[in-house]
Amino acid sequence: MTHVFHRHLRNTPPVAVAASGMTLRDAAGREYLDASGGAAVSSLGHAHPDVLAAMHAQIDRLPYAHTSFFTTEVAEQLADELIRTAPEGMSHVYLVSGGSEAVESALKMARQYFVEIGQPQRTHFIARRQSYHGNTLGALAVGGNEWRRAPFAPILTPATHVAPCYPYREQRADETPEAYGLRLAGELEAAILAQGADRVIAFVAETVGGATAGVLTPVPGYFKAVRAVCDKYGVLLILDEVMCGMGRTGTLYACEQEGVVPDLVTIAKGLGGGYQPVGAVLAQKKIVEAMSKGSGFFQHGHTYLGHPVACAAALAVQQVIHRDGLLAKVRDDGIAFGQMLRDEIGNHPHVGDIRGRGFFWGVELVADRGSKAPFDPARAVNALIKKDAMARGLLCYPFGGTVDGRQGDHVLLAPPFIASRQDLQKIAALLAESIDAVT
Ligand code: PLP
C-alpha cells in the first residue's frame, strides 16, 4: 500500500534507490541504462561529482533566502553565465523551479509587457497543435496535446492553435521544405489576422517539438519566416526550449541553429540536469525595460524563485558543459547516434520515421509504413514499448501523440551528454529488440 499519489494509481513503479553515470538501480537490484535522461532532463547523467560538490557547498553556505528580501551571489552568477551564452539581445533571467513555471511566467511577462506599453487590448495567444508547454492551466491552454487538455478544456483560456512543423506527415509531396515552412508561416499570419493583429500577445512554439509528436525538427527557414510574421504585427515570439534547450540539440539553445532570437525563451530540464528543480525565462531588454520604466514590478512570483541550491546546481551544469566541450560532443556523437538508429531500425516495417538533432531523437512507430497509418490506440504500443524496454534494462520515453485526430506512437531518446559511443550503440540495439518484441 502506497500513500504517494502516483501518476498511475493502479500500479506502483519500481523503487529507484541509486544512480550514477548512465545507470539507475532499483530496490530489486535491477539496473537501467538511461536513454532518455528521464524526460530529457539528466543531461550530465547521474551523480556527477562536480554538480554534487557545488550543491553541497551551497547548502553549507546558504541553503535558502527569499527573493523578496535578498538576491544571492549564486543567482547573480548563474544569470550572468546564462546571459553571457544566450542569443544576442537577452538581458535578464527570471529563475523559477521548472518548465511549467517558466512557461507560465513567460506568458505573464508577455501580457504585462503589452499592458505596460499601452496595448492592453492584446489578450490572445497563438500556439501550435501537437505541442506541449506544461501542465499548469496557462501552459496547458497554449499547449496542443489534446489528450492532456481534454478533461480541463472547459476551464482553459481560449488560444488559437496552428499547424506544427511536421514534415513527415504534413509536408506535401510537391513542396520543398522551404515552401512548406513558408506555408506554415502564412497560416500563422492568417491566424493573427483572424484574431485582429492588435489583439495577439505572442506566438508560442517549441523550437524543436518534444513530448507530443516525437521530436519535430523545423524545416529550414520556418522560424525565420515565423519571426518575420511576428515582427510585422508586433506579436512577441516565445520559444519554449524547456526540453530542447541547454545543449540537447548540440547548441546551447536550439534557436541558434534557426538563426532567430525570440523575445522570450523558456528553459528548464537540462538547466539543472535533474540535480535540482530549476527553470528560467530569458527576456529581451525591451521587455525588462518596459516593466522597469512602467510599474517597476513584475506582477508574479513564487516562494522558490532563484533557489540558491538550484542555482548552484544549474551553474555547475553550465560550467561542466562548457569545460568538457559537451556541445561539440553532442553534435558529433549525435550524428553517429542517428546513423546507429537508422542502421538498427531504419528498415523496420513499423518504424515510419526517425528524426532528430544532437542527443534528441524521435522514432515514430506506425502500423503500416506505406500508408503511415498509426497503430490502433487501443493497442497502447507506446506503453508496451516502455514496459518491454524496462524489462530489458533500458529507459526510453515512449508516448502517444495525436495523428490525424488519433493517437500515434513515438519513442523519444534523449541520452545524457556523457554517453559513450558504446552506450549509444547499446541503446539503439535494445530499442530495436523492444520494437521487434512489441510490434
Ligand atoms: N515545455 C516543454 C517543451 C516541455 O517538454 C515540458 C515538459 O515536458 C514543459 C514545458 C513542462 O515542464 P515541467 O514538466 O518541468 O513543468
Residues whose N, C-alpha, C, O or C-beta is under 5 A from the ligand:
A	BS01	PLP	G98 G99 S100 E101 Y132 H133 G134 E206 G210 A211 D240 V242 M243 A268
